[in-house]
Amino acid sequence: MVSKVLIGDMERKKKLYNYYKSQYSKINIVDDRFIRSYTSTEEEYNFLKRGVGVRDLSNYSKAFIHGKDSESLLKRLTTNSISSLKVLEWVKTLFTNFDGNIIDKSWLLKFEDYFILIGSNTEVGKLYKWIKRFIVKDDIVLSNSDDDYSLFEIMGGQATTYMSMILGDKFSQLTNNNILRVQIDDYFVHGIRTQCGTIEKYIVVVDSIHAVKTLEMMESRKSVFDFGMVGEDAYNIFRIEHGMPIAPNELNDSVNPIEVNLVSEISKQKNNFIGCENIESTTELSSLIKVQFTNGIPSENIPYPIFNDKNEEVGIVTSFAEGEMIKHPIGLGFVDSDFSLNGNRYFVKNGNSKYQLKICEINK
């Protein structure tokens, strides 16, 4: 089973990052939490397109919750139905604030007598702090588990074949909502199979004390696969190409789930979770868009307001990416939901300079 391991946060983090540094001489780590690249952006991008790419998501927000009232509390806070969840099953769900906007997007994993919540936000203690404010006198024990568990995402053109080789006969047991428990030497790892649009992903959850051993196991079994670790620079290009929003850029407490096409993670049978009455009743909604810059990008950090040729602000760019493997810088953002493509030219500004962009797609 996954258990809480008592070992210093700094010791766990140091061990994992020392392992990365020993394996990748060109690794680019920011603040010991954000790995921009392990080798090169182009090589890692190719893992995602045609091979097997492994992302370390260990800095994602996580919470551990148990006690006889924990399920009742989660029912009140989550947007999706969890009543039918059995032991070793999981579900995608959102946490929304009183305005119906997104606190976090998460995977809720049910174990024998506890739950593990894995968020998409890298803010320290994000899920823990939100859930804690609703615990009064309930029989609930809640822990901030940001550093207790390590999390690895396996994806890419060869990922399914790779995982079928890793799991052997057990691969057929991996369904859309179960948690597969596998023993590796003297410890357990847990895996789930999920999908983001047309992209299939596999998530491996392990006690952080066993993170390095798990990575070594995956590396030793790469066989003929084009296999490697993937940093955030390569993933950013890949996920923008596929229109996948992330926190905090497109998933935050000013964004309604409808605006980022997450209605599937809201149960139509639930009407008592926090913010439910405001999700679909909100009238001033935006739509998620993809953009392509045609003559460079501003030097300042995002977000960038989008203007039309009449100098009217019509939207905002919230993410961007550039690299040798794509012809032009690309991005994600939002425009008003009543916006329609009308042939006008659009741009963002940096002082007196204008950077033209093309709105490539609007997801309705």
C-alpha positions as CSV (number, residue, x, y, z in Angstrom):
1,M,0.0,0.0,0.0
2,V,1.0,3.6,-0.3
3,S,1.9,4.8,3.2
4,K,3.1,8.0,4.9
5,V,6.9,7.8,5.2
6,L,8.5,10.0,7.9
7,I,11.7,11.3,6.4
8,G,12.8,14.9,6.1
9,D,11.5,17.0,3.2
10,M,14.9,18.3,2.3
11,E,16.5,14.8,2.4
12,R,13.9,13.4,0.0
13,K,14.2,16.3,-2.4
14,K,18.0,16.3,-2.2
15,K,18.2,12.6,-3.0
16,L,15.9,12.9,-6.0
17,Y,17.6,16.0,-7.5
18,N,21.1,14.6,-6.8
19,Y,20.0,11.6,-8.8
20,Y,18.9,13.7,-11.7
21,K,22.2,15.7,-11.6
22,S,24.2,12.5,-11.6
23,Q,22.4,11.3,-14.7
24,Y,22.0,14.5,-16.7
25,S,25.0,16.8,-17.0
26,K,23.0,19.5,-18.8
27,I,20.0,19.5,-16.5
28,N,18.4,22.9,-16.0
29,I,16.7,23.1,-12.5
30,V,15.0,26.2,-11.2
31,D,14.7,26.6,-7.4
32,D,15.0,22.8,-6.9
33,R,11.4,22.4,-7.9
34,F,11.0,23.2,-11.6
35,I,13.0,21.2,-14.1
36,R,13.1,23.0,-17.4
37,S,15.1,20.4,-19.2
38,Y,17.2,17.3,-18.7
39,T,19.1,17.1,-22.0
40,S,17.6,19.3,-24.8
41,T,14.2,20.6,-25.5
42,E,14.2,19.1,-29.0
43,E,15.2,15.6,-27.8
44,E,12.6,15.6,-25.0
45,Y,9.9,16.9,-27.4
46,N,10.6,14.0,-29.6
47,F,10.1,11.6,-26.7
48,L,6.6,13.0,-26.3
49,K,5.8,12.9,-30.1
50,R,7.3,9.5,-31.0
51,G,8.8,7.8,-28.0
52,V,8.2,7.4,-24.2
53,G,8.5,10.6,-22.2
54,V,8.5,10.6,-18.4
55,R,7.7,13.7,-16.4
56,D,8.3,14.2,-12.8
57,L,5.1,15.7,-11.3
58,S,6.3,15.3,-7.7
59,N,5.9,19.0,-7.0
60,Y,2.2,18.9,-7.7
61,S,-0.1,19.7,-4.8
62,K,-1.1,16.6,-2.9
63,A,-3.2,15.8,0.2
64,F,-3.8,12.7,2.4
65,I,-7.2,12.4,4.1
66,H,-8.8,9.7,6.2
67,G,-11.4,9.3,9.0
68,K,-15.0,8.2,9.0
69,D,-16.2,11.6,7.9
70,S,-13.6,12.1,5.1
71,E,-15.8,10.8,2.3
72,S,-18.8,13.0,3.4
73,L,-16.5,16.0,3.3
74,L,-15.1,15.2,-0.1
75,K,-18.7,14.8,-1.5
76,R,-19.4,18.4,-0.5
77,L,-16.2,19.8,-2.0
78,T,-15.7,17.8,-5.2
79,T,-17.6,18.5,-8.5
80,N,-17.7,14.9,-9.7
81,S,-19.6,11.9,-8.2
82,I,-17.5,9.8,-5.8
83,S,-20.3,7.8,-4.1
84,S,-19.7,4.7,-6.3
85,L,-15.9,4.7,-5.9
86,K,-14.6,1.4,-4.7
87,V,-11.2,0.7,-3.0
88,L,-8.4,1.0,-5.6
89,E,-10.5,3.2,-7.9
90,W,-10.0,6.9,-8.9
91,V,-11.9,9.7,-10.5
92,K,-11.1,13.1,-12.1
93,T,-12.7,16.0,-10.2
94,L,-12.5,19.7,-9.6
95,F,-12.5,21.9,-6.5
96,T,-14.3,25.1,-7.1
97,N,-14.7,28.3,-4.9
98,F,-18.0,30.0,-4.1
99,D,-18.0,31.8,-7.4
100,G,-17.8,28.5,-9.3
101,N,-14.2,29.1,-10.4
102,I,-11.4,26.6,-10.2
103,I,-9.3,26.0,-7.0
104,D,-7.7,23.0,-8.5
105,K,-8.1,20.1,-10.9
106,S,-7.3,16.8,-9.3
107,W,-7.2,13.0,-9.3
108,L,-9.0,11.5,-6.3
109,L,-7.6,8.1,-5.5
110,K,-9.5,5.8,-3.0
111,F,-7.5,3.3,-0.9
112,E,-8.5,0.9,1.8
113,D,-9.3,3.5,4.5
114,Y,-8.0,6.8,3.1
115,F,-7.9,9.0,0.0
116,I,-5.1,10.6,-1.8
117,L,-5.7,13.8,-3.7
118,I,-3.3,14.8,-6.5
119,G,-3.8,18.3,-7.8
120,S,-2.5,20.0,-10.9
121,N,-1.2,23.1,-9.1
122,T,2.4,23.5,-7.9
123,E,1.6,26.0,-5.2
124,V,2.8,24.5,-1.9
125,G,-0.1,23.0,0.1
126,K,-2.8,24.2,-2.3
127,L,-5.3,21.4,-1.9
128,Y,-4.5,21.0,1.8
129,K,-5.2,24.6,2.6
130,W,-8.5,24.6,0.7
131,I,-9.8,21.4,2.3
132,K,-8.7,22.3,5.8
133,R,-10.9,25.4,6.0
134,F,-14.0,23.2,5.8
135,I,-13.0,20.8,8.7
136,V,-14.6,21.8,12.0
137,K,-15.2,18.9,14.4
138,D,-15.4,16.1,11.9
139,D,-13.6,12.8,12.4
140,I,-11.1,13.7,9.7
141,V,-7.3,13.6,9.6
142,L,-5.9,15.8,6.8
143,S,-2.2,16.0,5.9
144,N,-0.3,18.1,3.5
145,S,1.4,15.4,1.4
146,D,3.2,17.5,-1.2
147,D,6.5,15.9,-0.3
148,D,5.3,12.4,0.8
149,Y,4.6,11.0,-2.6
150,S,6.4,11.1,-5.9
151,L,4.5,11.2,-9.1
152,F,5.6,10.3,-12.6
153,E,3.6,10.8,-15.8
154,I,4.4,8.5,-18.8
155,M,3.2,9.5,-22.2
156,G,4.2,9.6,-25.9
157,G,3.8,7.7,-29.1
158,Q,5.2,4.5,-27.7
159,A,3.9,4.8,-24.1
160,T,1.1,2.3,-24.3
161,T,3.4,-0.4,-25.8
162,Y,6.1,0.4,-23.2
163,M,3.6,0.1,-20.3
164,S,2.3,-3.2,-21.7
165,M,5.8,-4.5,-21.6
166,I,6.5,-3.2,-18.1
167,L,3.3,-4.6,-16.6
168,G,3.0,-7.8,-18.7
169,D,-0.2,-9.7,-18.0
170,K,-1.2,-7.1,-15.5
171,F,-1.6,-4.5,-18.2
172,S,-5.0,-5.9,-19.2
173,Q,-6.2,-5.2,-15.6
174,L,-5.6,-1.5,-16.1
175,T,-9.0,0.0,-16.9
176,N,-10.2,3.6,-17.1
177,N,-10.9,4.1,-13.4
178,N,-9.0,1.4,-11.4
179,I,-5.7,1.8,-9.5
180,L,-3.2,-1.0,-10.3
181,R,-1.1,-2.0,-7.4
182,V,2.3,-3.6,-8.3
183,Q,5.0,-4.8,-6.0
184,I,8.6,-3.8,-7.0
185,D,11.2,-5.5,-4.9
186,D,10.2,-4.6,-1.3
187,Y,7.7,-1.8,-2.0
188,F,4.5,-1.0,-4.0
189,V,3.8,1.4,-6.8
190,H,0.4,2.4,-7.9
191,G,-0.6,3.2,-11.5
192,I,-3.6,4.7,-13.3
193,R,-4.4,5.2,-16.9
194,T,-6.0,8.5,-18.0
195,Q,-6.6,10.6,-21.0
196,C,-6.4,14.3,-21.8
197,G,-8.2,14.9,-25.1
198,T,-6.7,12.3,-27.5
199,I,-3.5,12.0,-25.4
200,E,-3.2,8.8,-23.3
201,K,-1.2,9.1,-20.1
202,Y,-0.1,6.7,-17.4
203,I,0.5,8.0,-13.8
204,V,2.7,6.2,-11.3
205,V,2.4,7.1,-7.6
206,V,5.0,6.0,-5.1
207,D,6.3,6.9,-1.6
208,S,8.9,9.5,-2.3
209,I,11.6,7.5,-0.4
210,H,11.3,5.0,-3.3
211,A,11.3,7.6,-6.2
212,V,14.9,7.0,-7.3
213,K,14.5,3.2,-7.3
214,T,11.3,3.5,-9.4
215,L,13.1,5.7,-11.9
216,E,15.9,3.3,-12.2
217,M,13.5,0.4,-12.7
218,M,11.7,2.3,-15.6
219,E,15.1,3.2,-17.1
220,S,16.4,-0.4,-16.9
221,R,13.3,-1.7,-18.8
222,K,13.4,0.8,-21.6
223,S,14.6,-1.9,-24.0
224,V,14.3,-0.7,-27.6
225,F,12.1,2.3,-26.8
226,D,13.0,5.9,-27.5
227,F,12.8,6.6,-23.7
228,G,13.8,9.6,-21.6
229,M,12.9,12.2,-19.0
230,V,11.0,15.3,-20.1
231,G,11.3,18.8,-18.7
232,E,8.7,21.6,-18.7
233,D,10.1,23.4,-21.7
234,A,9.4,20.5,-24.1
235,Y,6.1,19.6,-22.4
236,N,4.9,23.3,-22.7
237,I,5.3,23.2,-26.4
238,F,3.5,19.8,-26.6
239,R,0.6,20.6,-24.4
240,I,0.0,24.0,-26.1
241,E,-0.1,22.3,-29.5
242,H,-2.8,20.0,-28.1
243,G,-4.7,22.7,-26.3
244,M,-4.2,21.4,-22.8
245,P,-4.6,24.0,-20.0
246,I,-2.5,24.0,-16.9
247,A,-2.4,25.7,-13.5
248,P,-2.0,28.5,-12.8
249,N,-2.0,29.8,-16.3
250,E,-5.4,28.6,-17.5
251,L,-6.6,26.9,-14.4
252,N,-7.1,29.3,-11.5
253,D,-9.7,30.9,-9.3
254,S,-10.7,33.4,-12.0
255,V,-11.6,30.7,-14.5
256,N,-14.9,28.9,-14.8
257,P,-14.7,25.1,-15.6
258,I,-16.8,25.7,-18.7
259,E,-14.2,28.1,-20.1
260,V,-11.6,25.4,-20.2
261,N,-13.8,22.6,-21.4
262,L,-13.9,20.6,-18.1
263,V,-17.7,20.0,-17.9
264,S,-17.0,16.3,-18.1
265,E,-15.5,16.5,-14.6
266,I,-18.7,17.9,-13.1
267,S,-21.5,15.4,-12.3
268,K,-24.9,16.5,-13.5
269,Q,-26.4,14.6,-10.5
270,K,-24.6,16.7,-7.9
271,N,-26.1,20.1,-6.9
272,N,-24.6,20.5,-3.4
273,F,-20.9,21.1,-3.9
274,I,-19.4,24.5,-3.2
275,G,-19.9,26.9,-6.2
276,C,-22.3,24.6,-8.1
277,E,-25.0,27.2,-8.5
278,N,-22.5,29.6,-10.2
279,I,-20.8,27.4,-12.7
280,E,-23.5,27.3,-15.4
281,S,-25.4,30.4,-14.3
282,T,-22.4,32.7,-15.0
283,T,-23.1,34.8,-18.1
284,E,-19.8,36.5,-18.7
285,L,-17.7,33.6,-19.9
286,S,-14.6,33.3,-22.1
287,S,-13.5,30.6,-24.5
288,L,-10.1,28.9,-24.5
289,I,-8.2,29.6,-27.7
290,K,-4.9,28.7,-29.4
291,V,-2.8,31.4,-31.0
292,Q,0.2,31.6,-33.3
293,F,2.6,34.5,-33.1
294,T,3.8,35.6,-36.6
295,N,6.6,38.2,-35.9
296,G,8.0,37.3,-32.5
297,I,6.8,37.6,-28.9
298,P,7.1,40.4,-26.3
299,S,10.0,40.1,-23.7
300,E,7.7,40.6,-20.7
301,N,6.1,37.8,-18.8
302,I,2.6,36.7,-19.6
303,P,-0.3,37.4,-19.6
304,Y,-0.5,39.5,-22.7
305,P,-3.8,41.4,-23.5
306,I,-5.0,40.7,-27.1
307,F,-6.1,43.7,-29.2
308,N,-7.9,43.9,-32.5
309,D,-7.1,46.3,-35.4
310,K,-9.3,48.9,-33.7
311,N,-7.1,48.8,-30.6
312,E,-9.9,47.2,-28.6
313,E,-8.9,44.6,-26.0
314,V,-10.6,41.3,-27.0
315,G,-8.8,38.6,-25.0
316,I,-5.6,37.5,-23.2
317,V,-2.7,35.2,-23.9
318,T,-2.0,33.1,-20.8
319,S,0.7,30.7,-22.0
320,F,3.3,30.7,-24.8
321,A,6.1,28.5,-26.1
322,E,8.8,28.7,-28.7
323,G,11.4,26.3,-30.0
324,E,13.3,25.1,-33.1
325,M,10.9,22.3,-33.6
326,I,8.0,24.7,-34.3
327,K,7.9,27.3,-37.0
328,H,6.3,30.1,-34.9
329,P,5.8,30.7,-31.2
330,I,2.4,29.4,-30.0
331,G,0.2,30.1,-27.1
332,L,-3.1,29.5,-25.3
333,G,-5.4,32.2,-24.0
334,F,-9.0,33.3,-23.7
335,V,-11.4,35.5,-25.7
336,D,-15.0,36.5,-24.9
337,S,-17.4,33.7,-25.5
338,D,-19.4,35.7,-28.1
339,F,-16.2,36.4,-30.1
340,S,-16.2,35.2,-33.7
341,L,-13.4,35.0,-36.2
342,N,-13.9,37.8,-38.7
343,G,-10.7,38.2,-40.6
344,N,-9.3,41.0,-38.5
345,R,-5.7,41.1,-37.5
346,Y,-4.8,40.7,-33.8
347,F,-1.8,41.6,-31.8
348,V,-0.2,42.0,-28.4
349,K,1.8,45.1,-27.3
350,N,5.2,45.7,-25.7
351,G,5.5,49.5,-25.3
352,N,5.3,50.9,-28.9
353,S,5.9,47.5,-30.5
354,K,3.2,45.3,-31.8
355,Y,3.4,41.5,-32.1
356,Q,0.9,40.1,-34.6
357,L,-0.8,36.8,-33.8
358,K,-3.2,34.5,-35.5
359,I,-6.1,32.9,-33.6
360,C,-5.8,29.4,-34.8
361,E,-8.7,27.7,-33.0
362,I,-11.5,28.3,-30.6
363,N,-12.7,25.4,-28.4
364,K,-16.4,25.6,-27.8
